[in-house]
Amino acid sequence: MRQDEFEDIVDEAFHNLPSTFKDAIDNVEIVVEDQPDDVACRSVKSSKDSLLGLYQGVPLTQRGSWYGMSPVLPDRITLYRKNIERLCSTDDETRVRIYEVLCHEVGHYFGMDERQIRAAMRSWEGK
């Protein structure tokens, strides 16, 4: 799949997030990279081939009254195209996996742990 096609699917996935979450997201950059660098892998103790996405920023649950008192850079959600595509054998599988990875990283933005993310994703299915 071409980079621009992948990015279009990421954009579509974002627009398909449940509105209660999508509407609450602010100052977040969503980017696509081929593969994670060593720094990204070390930050989450993952191998270069297994990391599918990464949230970098200050989760909403950790923002104190100090947050935003001066300009802040956007939080960042990165999806790793080659790693996602390696797990998928069709474009439809890729589309589903992109949505799952994006949902997972958005969960981290909201300060959810892994258990909470899985529960939220189950509740989103079919909506």
SULLINLIN-V865536 format. One record per helix or strand of 3 or more residues. SS is the DSSP state (2 for helix, 1 for strand). FROM is the first residue (numbers start at 1). TO is the last residue. If there is no record, write none. Layout:
# SULLINLIN-V865536
SS_FROM_TO / SS_FROM_TO
This chain:
# SULLINLIN-V865536
2_3_15 / 2_19_22 / 1_28_33 / 2_38_43 / 1_53_56 / 2_60_62 / 1_75_80 / 2_81_86 / 2_91_109 / 2_114_124
